Amino acid sequence: PVAKTDIEIEHWYPRSKARDEKNRVLPWCNNIGNLIAITRKVNQNKLNAKPPQEKYEILINNPQYCTFHHNKKFIKD
């Protein structure tokens, strides 16, 4: 099992890249549809700030990183 303290909320499309011409974070970036719960270790070592396609490739090729049922369904669908 995963402890609550080991869970992070990752932006599927990174906030660092979702910025307008004044370097402000675009409003849609913080919507629930752009967030994914993932273990801290996977987020910090594998996914952090990568574009969505790279995150998808990492997760689809490493199913052990999808420790939550909803992540498996998200990646599959």
N, C-alpha and C positions, 0 to 999 in steps of 0.2 A: 504494500500500500504506500501511497504518497502522502506525506504530511502536509498540512495546510501551509506551513512555512516554506515548503519546497515548490510552491506553485507561483508562477508569474503570469501576468496578462501581457501578451505580446501583440503588437500591432502587426497585422498580416501585411499591410502595405506600410512601410516604415515612416514614422513621423518625420524623420530627418530628411526624407525625400518628398514629403507631401507639404510643400511650402509655396506660398505665393511670391510675387515679385518683391514684396516687402519683408520676406523671410518669416511670415506668420504661418503657423500650422493651418492647413485647410480644414474647415469645419467637419467635413465628412470623415476625416481621418480618425476621430475619436468615437465614431458611431460603433455600436455593438457589432455590426456586421464586419468590422475591420479588426476585431479583437479575437484572440485565441488563447485559451488557457494551456499552459505548457509547463513542464518542470523547469525549475531554475537552471539546472545543469544543462539541459538541452538548449534552452534559450540563450544562455550566456556563451556556451561553447560552440553551438552549431548555427542558430538562426539569427541572432541579434543583428538587426539593421540590414539584413539581406533583402533583395527584392522578392516579391511573391513567388515568381517562377523558381528561384533558387531554393526557397523554403519548401515549396512543393516537392521538388526533386529530392531534397534531403529527407523529407518525411516519407515519401512514397518508397524510397530505396532503403529506408531504415525503419521498418514498422515498429521496432522496439522503442523508438522515440515517441510514438503515439500511445502514451500510457492511459489516455482517457478515451472512453467509448465515443464521445462526440467528435473527437479529433479523427478517429479512424473513419467515421462516417463522412466527415467533412472532406478528408483527403480522397476517399473512394469516390464520392459523388462529385 
